[in-house]
Amino acid sequence: MTSTDNNSTRSQISWAHIHSEQASWRKQLIGDISDAFVIPRYVKLFYDTFGTGANQDFFEVGSGNGDMSRAILAANQGQIRRYIVSEYFDEGVAWLQKLGLPAVRADAQKLPCNDAEYDAIIDFDVMHHVDRPRDMARELMRCGRGRTLLVESNGLSLPRRLLEFTPGHRAAGERSYTPKQYRSFFENQAGFRLKQLQIYPFLFPFKCPKWFLPALVWFNHRVERVPFFRWQCSSVVIVVNYERC
């Protein structure tokens, strides 16, 4: 799965050498703020989105080493009945299964799920790695029952775009998209009609010394609400509500 800009497809990425069983790609990139703030923030986002439901079924695309999945499940108070995790590479599936998580091997562009099998398909930082994001968008809608939640790389963020020229990000085939591009992946999909698509900025984390971590957490709590600068956040949240037609 290296970048198509490097004349190779992203499906060729050696994810077993990017993720690790001990530390997700996210943790390797941003360090201690991942555990201190980012994962709890994702968990809050999940329950803000789905917390009013009960006994729901979810499928998570690209679960890495399971750090996010375990945090979401640890906060479950009856909202989740079934939570299936997945990874693209065999080693990742084995890591997840070793943790006791129900894990399957899955290509985000062709999910091993039946139509409308889950209440929602969840994607945390996967779409900006795939070769065919529009195919992935269709799969997220096909396998869900009217709703999907994504957190993705923000193509309007200058710091984020510059990072994609660094060796680590290039090795992971990362390519940010703008909100307009993300919307286009979901629009005009045969058999589906968008009811609502919401996109907004999310998080500005980076690796820092431990002594600076409280200041960075403080900054992250506030930057999403600052006009103009909020769109320099590294990620966007995408909430899609749709129906079959």
C-alpha positions as CSV (number, residue, x, y, z in Angstrom):
1,M,0.0,0.0,0.0
2,T,2.7,2.5,-0.8
3,S,1.6,5.8,-2.4
4,T,0.5,5.7,-6.0
5,D,2.7,8.7,-6.4
6,N,5.6,6.4,-6.0
7,N,4.5,4.2,-8.9
8,S,3.2,1.4,-6.7
9,T,-0.2,0.6,-5.2
10,R,-1.1,1.0,-1.6
11,S,-2.1,-2.6,-1.5
12,Q,1.7,-3.4,-1.5
13,I,2.4,-1.7,1.9
14,S,4.0,-4.0,4.4
15,W,1.7,-3.2,7.3
16,A,3.4,-5.7,9.6
17,H,6.5,-3.5,9.5
18,I,4.5,-0.3,10.1
19,H,2.1,-1.3,12.8
20,S,3.4,-3.4,15.6
21,E,1.8,-5.6,18.2
22,Q,3.0,-3.3,20.9
23,A,2.3,0.1,19.3
24,S,-0.1,1.2,16.6
25,W,1.0,3.4,13.7
26,R,-0.9,6.2,15.4
27,K,1.1,5.8,18.7
28,Q,4.4,5.6,16.8
29,L,3.6,8.9,15.0
30,I,2.3,11.0,17.9
31,G,3.7,9.3,21.0
32,D,2.2,9.7,24.5
33,I,-0.7,11.9,23.6
34,S,-2.2,8.9,21.8
35,D,-3.0,7.2,25.2
36,A,-3.4,10.4,27.2
37,F,-5.9,12.2,24.9
38,V,-6.4,10.9,21.4
39,I,-7.9,7.4,22.2
40,P,-10.2,8.8,24.9
41,R,-11.3,11.5,22.4
42,Y,-12.1,8.8,19.8
43,V,-14.0,6.8,22.4
44,K,-16.1,9.9,23.2
45,L,-16.8,10.5,19.5
46,F,-18.0,6.9,19.1
47,Y,-20.4,7.2,22.0
48,D,-21.5,10.7,21.1
49,T,-22.5,9.2,17.7
50,F,-24.0,5.8,18.8
51,G,-24.5,6.1,22.5
52,T,-28.3,6.5,22.4
53,G,-28.7,3.1,20.8
54,A,-28.7,-0.4,22.5
55,N,-27.6,-3.8,21.4
56,Q,-26.0,-2.5,18.2
57,D,-23.7,-4.4,15.8
58,F,-20.5,-2.7,14.5
59,F,-17.7,-3.6,12.1
60,E,-14.5,-1.7,12.5
61,V,-12.3,-1.4,9.4
62,G,-8.5,-1.5,10.0
63,S,-8.2,-2.1,13.7
64,G,-4.4,-2.1,13.9
65,N,-3.2,-3.5,17.2
66,G,-6.6,-3.1,18.8
67,D,-5.9,-0.2,21.1
68,M,-8.9,1.8,19.9
69,S,-11.2,-1.2,19.8
70,R,-10.4,-2.3,23.3
71,A,-11.0,1.2,24.7
72,I,-14.4,1.5,22.9
73,L,-15.4,-1.9,24.2
74,A,-14.3,-1.1,27.8
75,A,-16.7,1.8,27.8
76,N,-19.7,-0.3,26.6
77,Q,-22.8,0.0,28.8
78,G,-25.2,-1.9,26.6
79,Q,-24.8,0.1,23.4
80,I,-22.8,-2.6,21.7
81,R,-24.0,-6.2,21.2
82,R,-21.4,-7.2,18.6
83,Y,-18.2,-5.5,17.6
84,I,-16.1,-7.2,14.9
85,V,-12.6,-5.9,14.3
86,S,-10.5,-6.4,11.1
87,E,-7.1,-5.9,9.5
88,Y,-5.8,-6.1,6.0
89,F,-2.7,-8.1,6.9
90,D,-2.5,-11.6,8.5
91,E,-0.2,-10.6,11.3
92,G,-2.6,-7.9,12.4
93,V,-5.5,-10.4,12.5
94,A,-3.4,-12.7,14.7
95,W,-2.6,-9.8,17.1
96,L,-6.3,-8.9,17.4
97,Q,-7.3,-12.5,18.0
98,K,-4.6,-13.0,20.6
99,L,-6.3,-10.2,22.5
100,G,-9.6,-12.1,22.4
101,L,-11.2,-9.8,19.9
102,P,-13.4,-11.3,17.1
103,A,-11.1,-10.4,14.2
104,V,-11.3,-11.1,10.4
105,R,-9.1,-10.3,7.5
106,A,-10.7,-7.5,5.4
107,D,-9.9,-5.3,2.5
108,A,-11.7,-2.0,3.1
109,Q,-12.6,-1.8,-0.6
110,K,-14.3,-5.1,-0.6
111,L,-15.6,-6.0,2.9
112,P,-16.4,-9.6,3.8
113,C,-19.8,-8.6,5.1
114,N,-23.4,-9.2,3.9
115,D,-25.6,-6.3,2.8
116,A,-26.9,-4.3,5.8
117,E,-25.3,-6.8,8.2
118,Y,-24.3,-4.1,10.8
119,D,-25.9,-1.1,12.3
120,A,-22.8,0.8,11.3
121,I,-19.3,0.4,9.8
122,I,-16.6,2.3,11.6
123,D,-13.4,3.6,10.0
124,F,-10.6,5.2,12.1
125,D,-7.9,6.5,9.8
126,V,-8.2,4.0,6.9
127,M,-9.7,5.7,3.8
128,H,-6.6,7.9,3.3
129,H,-4.5,4.8,2.9
130,V,-6.5,2.9,0.2
131,D,-6.2,3.0,-3.6
132,R,-9.9,3.4,-4.3
133,P,-11.6,5.5,-1.6
134,R,-14.9,5.7,-3.6
135,D,-15.1,1.9,-3.6
136,M,-14.5,1.9,0.1
137,A,-17.2,4.5,0.7
138,R,-19.7,2.2,-1.2
139,E,-18.7,-0.7,1.0
140,L,-19.2,1.2,4.2
141,M,-22.7,2.0,3.0
142,R,-23.5,-1.4,1.6
143,C,-22.6,-3.3,4.8
144,G,-24.3,-0.8,7.2
145,R,-27.9,0.1,8.0
146,G,-27.9,3.8,7.2
147,R,-25.0,5.2,9.1
148,T,-21.2,5.2,9.0
149,L,-18.6,7.1,11.1
150,L,-15.0,7.9,9.9
151,V,-12.1,9.8,11.2
152,E,-9.8,10.7,8.3
153,S,-6.8,12.8,7.3
154,N,-7.6,16.5,6.7
155,G,-6.4,17.7,3.3
156,L,-7.0,21.3,4.2
157,S,-4.4,21.1,7.0
158,L,-1.0,22.5,5.8
159,P,0.9,20.7,8.6
160,R,-0.8,17.5,7.8
161,R,0.0,17.8,4.1
162,L,3.6,18.6,4.7
163,L,4.0,15.5,6.9
164,E,2.9,13.3,4.0
165,F,6.3,14.1,2.4
166,T,8.2,12.5,5.3
167,P,9.5,9.0,4.8
168,G,7.2,7.4,7.5
169,H,4.0,8.8,6.0
170,R,5.1,8.0,2.5
171,A,5.9,4.4,3.5
172,A,2.3,4.2,4.8
173,G,0.8,5.5,1.6
174,E,-0.9,8.4,3.2
175,R,-2.8,10.9,1.1
176,S,-5.1,13.5,2.6
177,Y,-8.4,14.6,1.0
178,T,-10.4,17.8,1.4
179,P,-13.9,17.7,2.8
180,K,-15.3,18.2,-0.8
181,Q,-13.3,15.2,-2.0
182,Y,-14.5,13.0,0.9
183,R,-18.1,14.0,0.2
184,S,-17.7,13.1,-3.5
185,F,-16.7,9.5,-2.5
186,F,-20.1,9.0,-1.0
187,E,-22.3,11.0,-3.4
188,N,-24.1,9.5,-6.4
189,Q,-23.5,5.9,-5.4
190,A,-25.9,3.6,-7.2
191,G,-28.6,2.3,-4.9
192,F,-28.0,4.8,-2.1
193,R,-29.1,8.3,-1.3
194,L,-27.3,10.6,1.2
195,K,-29.6,12.0,3.8
196,Q,-26.9,14.0,5.6
197,L,-23.1,14.1,5.5
198,Q,-21.4,16.1,8.3
199,I,-17.6,16.9,8.2
200,Y,-15.8,18.8,10.9
201,P,-12.2,19.3,12.1
202,F,-10.8,16.9,14.7
203,L,-7.5,16.9,16.8
204,F,-4.1,18.5,16.4
205,P,-1.8,16.0,18.1
206,F,2.0,15.6,17.5
207,K,4.8,13.8,19.3
208,C,6.3,15.9,22.1
209,P,8.4,15.5,25.3
210,K,6.4,14.4,28.3
211,W,6.8,17.7,30.1
212,F,5.0,19.4,27.2
213,L,2.1,16.9,27.1
214,P,-0.3,18.9,29.4
215,A,0.1,22.0,27.3
216,L,-0.5,20.0,24.1
217,V,-3.7,18.4,25.6
218,W,-4.9,21.8,26.6
219,F,-4.3,23.1,23.1
220,N,-6.1,20.1,21.6
221,H,-9.2,20.8,23.8
222,R,-9.4,24.3,22.3
223,V,-8.1,24.4,18.8
224,E,-11.2,22.6,17.3
225,R,-13.3,25.7,18.3
226,V,-11.1,28.4,16.9
227,P,-12.3,29.9,13.6
228,F,-10.0,29.3,10.6
229,F,-7.3,27.6,12.7
230,R,-9.6,24.8,13.5
231,W,-9.3,23.7,9.8
232,Q,-5.5,23.1,10.5
233,C,-6.5,20.1,12.7
234,S,-4.8,17.0,11.3
235,S,-8.1,15.0,11.0
236,V,-11.8,15.4,10.2
237,V,-14.8,13.5,11.5
238,I,-17.2,12.3,8.8
239,V,-20.7,11.2,9.8
240,V,-22.7,9.8,7.0
241,N,-26.5,9.2,7.2
242,Y,-27.9,7.5,4.1
243,E,-30.7,5.3,2.8
244,R,-31.2,2.6,0.2
245,C,-33.1,3.5,-2.9
